[in-house]
Amino acid sequence: MKYTKGGTFTTQEMSMLETLQELEDVVHIAKTICLGENDAAYKNLDGAELYITHLRKKIKIALEHVPENIQEQEFL
């Protein structure tokens, strides 16, 4: 984890990019249990993956403008 020192932590202590990675993992797992690529849920999960990629790019740009100490303090 980016801002935790091992041991136990809460989901609030995960950085935004770590949270997106967790979400992406959940979407990927859900896609593997869908009935196939023609399944409506699978198509919606494909869309979710695209949004996650888009958010990841925007977060990286935004974080360049937030001081490191604030990122750490707010678990960004």
C-alpha positions as CSV (number, residue, x, y, z in Angstrom):
1,M,0.0,0.0,0.0
2,K,1.2,3.4,-0.8
3,Y,0.6,5.1,2.5
4,T,0.3,2.3,5.0
5,K,3.2,0.6,6.8
6,G,2.0,-3.0,6.6
7,G,-0.3,-4.7,9.0
8,T,-4.0,-3.9,9.0
9,F,-5.5,-0.9,7.2
10,T,-8.9,0.3,6.2
11,T,-10.1,0.9,2.7
12,Q,-10.1,4.6,3.5
13,E,-6.3,4.3,3.8
14,M,-5.9,3.1,0.3
15,S,-4.7,5.7,-2.3
16,M,-7.0,6.5,-5.2
17,L,-5.0,4.5,-7.6
18,E,-4.9,1.5,-5.3
19,T,-8.7,1.8,-4.9
20,L,-9.0,1.8,-8.7
21,Q,-6.8,-1.3,-8.9
22,E,-9.1,-3.1,-6.4
23,L,-12.1,-2.1,-8.5
24,E,-10.5,-3.2,-11.7
25,D,-9.7,-6.6,-10.1
26,V,-13.3,-7.0,-9.0
27,V,-14.6,-6.2,-12.5
28,H,-12.2,-8.7,-14.0
29,I,-13.3,-11.4,-11.6
30,A,-17.0,-10.6,-12.4
31,K,-16.2,-10.8,-16.1
32,T,-14.8,-14.3,-15.7
33,I,-18.0,-15.6,-14.2
34,C,-20.3,-14.1,-16.8
35,L,-22.1,-16.4,-19.2
36,G,-20.0,-15.1,-22.1
37,E,-19.2,-12.0,-24.2
38,N,-22.8,-11.7,-25.4
39,D,-24.0,-11.5,-21.8
40,A,-25.3,-8.0,-21.0
41,A,-23.5,-7.9,-17.7
42,Y,-20.2,-8.7,-19.5
43,K,-20.8,-5.7,-21.9
44,N,-21.5,-3.4,-18.9
45,L,-18.3,-4.6,-17.2
46,D,-16.4,-3.8,-20.4
47,G,-17.7,-0.3,-20.1
48,A,-16.7,-0.1,-16.5
49,E,-13.1,-1.1,-17.4
50,L,-13.0,1.8,-19.9
51,Y,-14.2,4.2,-17.2
52,I,-11.5,2.9,-14.8
53,T,-8.8,3.5,-17.4
54,H,-10.1,7.0,-18.0
55,L,-10.2,7.8,-14.3
56,R,-6.7,6.4,-13.8
57,K,-5.3,8.9,-16.3
58,K,-7.3,11.8,-14.8
59,I,-6.2,11.0,-11.3
60,K,-2.5,10.8,-12.3
61,I,-2.8,14.3,-13.9
62,A,-4.6,15.7,-10.9
63,L,-2.2,14.3,-8.3
64,E,0.7,16.1,-10.0
65,H,-0.8,19.3,-8.6
66,V,-1.4,18.1,-5.0
67,P,1.5,18.4,-2.6
68,E,3.0,15.0,-1.4
69,N,2.3,15.7,2.2
70,I,-1.4,16.3,1.5
71,Q,-1.6,13.2,-0.7
72,E,-0.2,11.2,2.3
73,Q,-2.4,12.9,4.9
74,E,-5.6,12.4,2.9
75,F,-4.6,9.0,1.5
76,L,-4.9,10.2,-2.1
